[in-house]
Amino acid sequence: MTPRTPVTTPAGATGTADTDDADSTNGTDGTSRETGTVAGATTFAGLTLDRHVHASDRAVNLARDVLSGLTANPRELPPKWFYDATGGMLFDEITRLPEYYPTRCERAVLDGHASDIAAACPADTLVELGSGTSEKTRLLLDALRAAGGLRRFVAFDVDESTLTQAGRSLIAAYPDLAVHAVVGDFERHLSHLPSGGRRLIAFLGGTIGNMRPAKRGAFLRALREQCGSTDALLLGTDLVKDPDRLVAAYDDGAGVTAAFNRNVLTVINRELGADFNIRGFAHVVRWNAADSWIEMRLRAVRDQQVTIDSLALAVDFQRGDDLLTEISAKFTRDMITAELADTGWAVAQQWTDPEGDFAVTLATPSTAPEAAPV
């Protein structure tokens, strides 16, 4: 399982909410090349906020994803829709379960090696994609500040309320730090990352494992295209291990992950006027060895028809029918090196927790990739 922050919408998605506030006289990525700040951004209480996704987009994007996902074969929903207040609370509980190791393991890496990361890339700007509450980020902020060059933190996420709360907390803790929140979809708005200086771009939590290989490649190429020669990428990835441990991390004995999985149905019921019977679907987890990923599914326990009023849609489920709600790819260290090399990155250093369960990789630009859409 990867940390489940509401960070993205599917690549190529369209909706009403892709509003760019940048002045067109600036760089093609909407940034001011001289200052590294985004033209048109607003500043309040010391926090610079740049919006490319708005709260009103949620309903449009949810309706689009549910319509396309439930009419596809096989059926599938993006894992971002697990998240509402209840989903966030359940995931927070998941991170403390004995079966769920990734959060603890990644934090152990950062606890032990943040100073090594800062020494290898003494950046003046830390950028975090899918930043959420930015709790683990403080380990990197402290190390970079101790190294002497840190001036700015850029938090990039789709959830504005979480960004603003986290940003204000960071401003209070680091009064000399410029904090810039970017509300956006990292698969569409990477070109709006503030430029300037030497940047360390962190994509932690194993979130990249929620993408299939082609999408991972497109994302890494697009990110490489946005980076200069002195920038670096810090990537968190869960490693392949005993399948029983992997399955247990997604199917805990207390049933918390099962409740989290079913919460996507609650979200659809509430926001789209659907009538899913939450107990009509079982939580199912399997290890797909061929693709090296965990699959989390909801499986119909009886024949049933679901209606979704806002979509004027009726969907028939036969007993045993599956709805895929998440994949979480697991990597070997060689796989990480190869995927990065294929997308214009070279591994500079790599660290794992003492048990070798989770890797954090520092990569630097190598070759210039072909242009990739963002």
Salt bridges, closest charged atoms under 4 A:
ASP18 OD2 - ARG188 NH1 3.49
ASP18 OD1 - HIS189 NE2 2.69
ASP20 OD1 - HIS52 ND1 3.10
ASP20 OD1 - HIS192 NE2 3.46
ASP29 OD2 - ARG33 NH1 3.28
ASP50 OD2 - HIS52 NE2 2.67
ASP65 OD1 - ARG64 NE 3.11
ASP65 OD2 - LYS80 NZ 3.35
GLU76 OE2 - ARG212 NH1 2.93
ASP84 OD2 - ARG270 NH2 3.02
ASP92 OD2 - ARG96 NH1 2.70
GLU106 OE1 - LYS136 NZ 2.22
ASP111 OD2 - ARG107 NE 3.89
ASP116 OD2 - HIS113 ND1 2.90
ASP124 OD1 - ARG151 NH2 3.63
GLU160 OE2 - ARG51 NE 2.98
ASP176 OD1 - ARG145 NH1 3.48
ASP185 OD2 - ARG188 NE 3.12
ASP231 OD2 - ARG199 NH2 2.95
ASP238 OD1 - LYS241 NZ 2.85
ASP238 OD2 - LYS330 NZ 2.76
ASP251 OD1 - HIS283 NE2 3.72
GLU271 OE2 - ARG58 NH2 2.91
GLU271 OE2 - ARG270 NH2 3.24
GLU295 OE1 - ARG286 NH1 2.73
GLU295 OE1 - ARG297 NH2 2.83
ASP321 OD2 - ARG75 NH1 3.99
ASP322 OD2 - ARG297 NH1 3.79
ASP322 OD1 - ARG299 NE 2.60
GLU326 OE2 - ARG4 NH2 2.70
GLU339 OE2 - ARG216 NH2 2.69
ASP357 OD1 - ARG245 NH1 3.00
